């Protein structure tokens, strides 16, 4: 977002969506006061701005020359300039302390905040929401008082209007004011990364490890897409170990396969922590996983063929690979191709809420990797290839059946007699 230090032109049209104004909680105690606190690689102000934009806020700004400047936050010259910018705005305006921890829950809850009969709503001196009907009067009062901090703004609004109404239930953002708060803020952000769709082993084994890795990497230069490429490279490195029939080599391959799965969780975690979610990243992650699976199945088949001295094991290998790539192509074409926005690109094998779709989602989770590891300990990874050769084509057939049984978008429901 471009930083505008100059006065906004009168009558400039605001972007679609509510406005979020960021103010320091109080004046710094000394000119040498430390800058904004950083949480997992981002300072609080930048995290607030990026999270608000993702949540749907049209304008995130600060008043010059307030503390806590950030390149992600637009700068306005004062309350008068902001009043001109929002002259015809029909959205509520939110004023927030720069000490707040940005979380999607409370930011989204405030988008449709209606303080009822009150002109404004507030949560102490951390957060305030002004109704559209009271906005210009409130901004005028804030301009007259030259309110430059959150505490001063709340005091002015209290004098101008009746006591504030309550904020929506559940809106209770955390203020980060001490090193202890920073540690708790990190824990809150990391807990929010756990997915409800994780399988049992992913939730209890892989996710704790991937979260610990992501926590270390969040403050580094590493991007989410770079993490995806690294995890794919680890998975492909493990594939050739399945060319051997030795339990030792197969176990190494299975451990690298598991490492790929763990690291693959880090790319999504880093994308959400660093606000790097993108369509290209989702495509790279989706196809990277399927390429790794296909390479491992192919190497299992080739290794089994070499050990057996026959070419017939290549047939189950081809079935597993074609079933995997066919299912991936079908899911991409049906549910991912037209999807836009900042959310995750792949969430389910189907857009319909049906029992079959939930079953296929459960089957697509990667807890099967632990079976690969268990069989590899005995040098019998080829046994898993038999299961994959049967399961992958069946999975593809079920996808086709699910798509054929879904009602086309916009189709009329049959009338009852």
Beta strands, then each sheet from edge to edge (+ up, - down):
strand 1: 19-23
strand 2: 38-39
strand 3: 42-43
strand 4: 59-63
strand 5: 74-76
strand 6: 93-97
strand 7: 120-123
strand 8: 127-130
sheet 1: 5+ 4+ 1+ 6+ 8- 7+
sheet 2: 2+ 3-
end
